[in-house]
Amino acid sequence: MSPEPRLGTSPKSCYRDIRSAVTEASLLHLGGLNLPFFERFRILIGAASSRQRPTTMAGARNGCTMSRLPLPLRADDLTAFARRLSKQLGDTRPSHLKLINMLAKAAGYQNLQHMQSIEAATRRLDRITEVEVFNAQTVERALHQFDPHGRLIRWPSKRSTQTLALWVLWAVFPAKTRMHERELNALLRQEHLFDDPATLRRTMISCGLLKRKPDGTDYRRVEQAPSPEAKALIRLLSVRRSARSNTDEEMVNA
């Protein structure tokens, strides 16, 4: 008895027929193979995604193949593709939803929902048109100024490192929010270990990261885009601060 056709093996006798296996003309040809529905369906999907091509029609039925050759398949609308396929498969066709899930699985997904989630994620990533390049050495140098909980250990001696450290503090302040000097100092004390909020506050004002009224009753951070190095450092330290918050919460609940 001849072995059952394998998924990924085409019943056509030449490469031209494989390329047209997903067109309506080739779907009509499949109806003449006198095979059970699921064998015809497996052969069809195999023809669409196969990396192998058979030698003859008999060879296709027996699973005989020649050299591998990638054949990309594109369907702009899976629903429309499944409907056209369903018409050609005749009375033995499965339900529309089942057929779509079979197509998704044949394409390597777990099911239709998995395929939709991957496509949605791909579209989101495609919206990212620019990847920012930053100086990793500069970021690493500034990172060493912070403890494992994301708090500034000491006031850096190098001006560029000072500025990056201040950007991290800037990110802690709430956006577009007025703060009294007492509130600002309380936030700064949580984020550094050398107890000098006045120096931090004044330097942030001189660097254009913070503004205030002369009487000290109204502080606000200046809304602006951080540099690529500052963004990278803020991301890294936000992870440390999150771990610190979780630890503090566990201690309170203990």
KOLRO-766917 format. One record per residue (C-alpha): residue number from 0; residue in one letter; z, x, y. Coordinates in steps of 0.05 Angstrom, whole numbers, plus 32768, in hexadecimal, padded with zeros to 4 digits. Example, Ala and Ser with C-alpha at 12.3 -4.5 7.8 and 13.67 -1.06 7.14 Angstrom:
  num  residu    pz    px    py
    0       a  809C  80F6  7FA6
    1       s  808F  8111  7FEB
***
This chain:
  num  residu    pz    px    py
    0       m  8000  8000  8000
    1       s  7FEE  801B  8044
    2       p  8029  802C  8071
    3       e  803A  7FFB  80A8
    4       p  801C  800B  80ED
    5       r  804E  8032  8117
    6       l  8062  8022  815E
    7       g  8037  804E  8189
    8       t  7FFA  804E  815A
    9       s  7FB9  802D  8172
   10       p  7F8A  8004  8145
   11       k  7F4C  801A  816C
   12       s  7F19  804B  8152
   13       c  7F0F  8075  8190
   14       y  7F32  808B  81D0
   15       r  7F0A  805A  81FB
   16       d  7F29  8020  81D5
   17       i  7F6F  803B  81DF
   18       r  7F65  803E  822B
   19       s  7F4F  7FF6  822C
   20       a  7F84  7FDE  81FB
   21       v  7FA9  7FB8  8231
   22       t  7F6C  7F96  824F
   23       e  7F59  7F4F  823D
   24       a  7F1C  7F67  8217
   25       s  7F44  7F94  81E8
   26       l  7F78  7F5D  81E0
   27       l  7F41  7F31  81C5
   28       h  7F2D  7F67  8194
   29       l  7F74  7F6A  8179
   30       g  7F6F  7F21  8164
   31       g  7F3B  7F35  8131
   32       l  7F67  7F65  810B
   33       n  7F85  7F2D  80E2
   34       l  7FCB  7F4A  80E8
   35       p  800E  7F25  80F0
   36       f  8021  7F19  8138
   37       f  8058  7F4E  813D
   38       e  802B  7F83  811D
   39       r  7FF4  7F72  8150
   40       f  8027  7F75  8188
   41       r  8042  7FB8  8171
   42       i  7FFC  7FD4  816B
   43       l  7FEB  7FBB  81B1
   44       i  8028  7FD9  81D2
   45       g  801D  8019  81AB
   46       a  7FD7  801D  81C5
   47       a  7FEF  8016  820C
   48       s  8024  804C  8207
   49       s  800B  8079  81CF
   50       r  8005  80C3  81D5
   51       q  7FDA  80C5  8197
   52       r  7F96  80AA  8186
   53       p  7F7C  8095  8141
   54       t  7F3C  80AB  811F
   55       t  7F21  8069  8103
   56       m  7F36  8020  80FD
   57       a  7F4E  802E  80B6
   58       g  7F72  806B  80CF
   59       a  7F95  8041  8104
   60       r  7FAD  8010  80CE
   61       n  7FC8  804A  80A5
   62       g  7FE9  806D  80DF
   63       c  7FB9  80A8  80E0
   64       t  7FB5  80CA  8123
   65       m  7F95  8106  8145
   66       s  7FAC  8130  8180
   67       r  7FDF  8115  81B2
   68       l  7FC5  80FE  81F5
   69       p  7FF1  80DD  822C
   70       l  7FD8  8099  8243
   71       p  7FFD  807D  827F
   72       l  8002  8032  8285
   73       r  800E  800E  82C7
   74       a  801B  7FC4  82D1
   75       d  802A  7FB0  8319
   76       d  8047  7F6D  8303
   77       l  806A  7F69  82C0
   78       t  806C  7F1D  82C1
   79       a  8021  7F16  82CC
   80       f  8013  7F4C  8298
   81       a  803F  7F26  8265
   82       r  801C  7EE4  8273
   83       r  7FD6  7F02  8268
   84       l  7FEF  7F23  8229
   85       s  800E  7EE2  8211
   86       k  7FCC  7EBD  8218
   87       q  7FA8  7EF0  81EE
   88       l  7FDD  7EF0  81B7
   89       g  7FD0  7EA7  81A9
   90       d  7FFC  7E73  8188
   91       t  802A  7EA6  8167
   92       r  8041  7EC2  81AA
   93       p  808C  7EC5  81B9
   94       s  80AC  7EA5  81F6
   95       h  809C  7EC3  823A
   96       l  80E2  7EE0  8242
   97       k  80E2  7EFE  81FD
   98       l  809E  7F1D  8209
   99       i  80B4  7F3C  824B
  100       n  80F1  7F5A  8229
  101       m  80C5  7F76  81F1
  102       l  8098  7F96  8225
  103       a  80D5  7FB4  8249
  104       k  80EF  7FD0  8207
  105       a  80AA  7FEC  81F6
  106       a  80AB  8010  8239
  107       g  80EE  8032  8226
  108       y  8120  8004  8248
  109       q  8159  7FDF  8226
  110       n  8140  7F9B  823E
  111       l  8123  7F79  827C
  112       q  8164  7F7D  82A3
  113       h  8169  7FC8  8296
  114       m  8121  7FD0  82AE
  115       q  812F  7FA8  82ED
  116       s  816D  7FD1  82FE
  117       i  8147  8013  82F5
  118       e  810E  7FFA  8320
  119       a  813F  7FE4  8357
  120       a  8161  8028  8356
  121       t  811E  804B  835A
  122       r  810A  8022  8397
  123       r  814B  8033  83B9
  124       l  8140  807D  83AD
  125       d  80F9  8078  83C5
  126       r  8114  8063  8409
  127       i  8133  80A8  8411
  128       t  80FB  80CA  8437
  129       e  811F  8109  844B
  130       v  814F  8138  8429
  131       e  817B  815F  8459
  132       v  8182  81A9  844E
  133       f  81C4  81CA  8460
  134       n  81E2  820F  845E
  135       a  820C  820E  841E
  136       q  8231  824E  8430
  137       t  8248  8232  8472
  138       v  8261  81F2  8450
  139       e  8285  821A  841A
  140       r  82A7  8245  844F
  141       a  82C0  8208  8473
  142       l  82D5  81E7  8432
  143       h  8306  8220  8425
  144       q  832D  820B  8463
  145       f  8343  81CA  8440
  146       d  8375  81BF  8409
  147       p  8366  8199  83C8
  148       h  837A  8158  83EA
  149       g  8348  8161  8423
  150       r  8379  8176  8459
  151       l  836B  81AE  848A
  152       i  8398  81E9  8477
  153       r  8391  8215  84B5
  154       w  836B  8217  84F6
  155       p  832C  8240  84E6
  156       s  831F  827F  850E
  157       k  82D3  8278  850F
  158       r  82B8  8246  8541
  159       s  8281  822B  8514
  160       t  82B5  821D  84DD
  161       q  82E3  81FC  8510
  162       t  82AB  81CD  8524
  163       l  829D  81B9  84DC
  164       a  82E7  81AD  84D0
  165       l  82EA  8180  850D
  166       w  82AF  8158  84F3
  167       v  82D8  8148  84B5
  168       l  8310  812E  84E2
  169       w  82DD  8107  850B
  170       a  82C7  80E3  84CB
  171       v  830F  80CC  84BE
  172       f  8314  80A7  8501
  173       p  82FD  805E  8500
  174       a  82B9  8053  8521
  175       k  82B6  802F  8564
  176       t  8301  8025  8566
  177       r  8332  8032  859E
  178       m  836F  805B  858C
  179       h  83AE  806D  85B2
  180       e  83C2  80B6  85B2
  181       r  83FB  80A7  8581
  182       e  83CB  8087  854F
  183       l  839B  80C1  8555
  184       n  83D2  80F4  854A
  185       a  83EA  80CE  850D
  186       l  83A5  80D1  84EE
  187       l  839D  811B  84FE
  188       r  83E1  812C  84E0
  189       q  83CB  810C  849E
  190       e  838E  8139  849C
  191       h  83A9  817E  84AD
  192       l  83E5  81AA  8499
  193       f  83F4  81D6  84D5
  194       d  8411  819E  8501
  195       d  83E8  81A8  8540
  196       p  83C5  8166  8550
  197       a  83C1  8178  859A
  198       t  8393  81B4  858D
  199       l  8367  818B  855E
  200       r  8364  8151  858F
  201       r  8352  817C  85CB
  202       t  831E  81A4  85A5
  203       m  82FD  8165  858C
  204       i  82F7  814D  85D3
  205       s  82D9  818F  85EB
  206       c  82A7  818E  85B1
  207       g  8290  8147  85C3
  208       l  82AC  8127  8583
  209       l  82E2  8100  85A6
  210       k  82EA  80E0  85EB
  211       r  8326  80C3  860F
  212       k  833F  80A4  864F
  213       p  8365  80D2  867E
  214       d  83A7  80AE  8670
  215       g  83A0  80B9  8625
  216       t  83A2  806F  8613
  217       d  835C  8068  85F8
  218       y  833E  809A  85C7
  219       r  82FC  808E  85A3
  220       r  82D2  80B9  8577
  221       v  828C  80C6  8593
  222       e  8258  80A5  8565
  223       q  8223  80D8  8552
  224       a  8200  80F4  8515
  225       p  8224  8130  84F4
  226       s  81FD  816E  84E4
  227       p  81E4  8177  849C
  228       e  821C  81A9  848F
  229       a  8250  8178  84AB
  230       k  8235  813F  8481
  231       a  823A  816A  8442
  232       l  8281  817F  8452
  233       i  8296  8137  8462
  234       r  827A  811F  841F
  235       l  829F  8155  83F8
  236       l  82E1  814A  841A
  237       s  82DD  80FE  8416
  238       v  82E2  8107  83CA
  239       r  8322  8130  83D2
  240       r  8340  80FC  8402
  241       s  8330  80C4  83D2
  242       a  8355  80E9  839B
  243       r  8390  80F3  83CB
  244       s  8391  80A8  83DB
  245       n  8391  8096  8391
  246       t  83CB  80C7  8384
  247       d  83F4  80AA  83BE
  248       e  83E8  8064  83A5
  249       e  83FE  8076  835F
  250       m  843E  8095  837B
  251       v  844E  8056  83A2
  252       n  8442  802A  8365
  253       a  846A  8057  8336
***
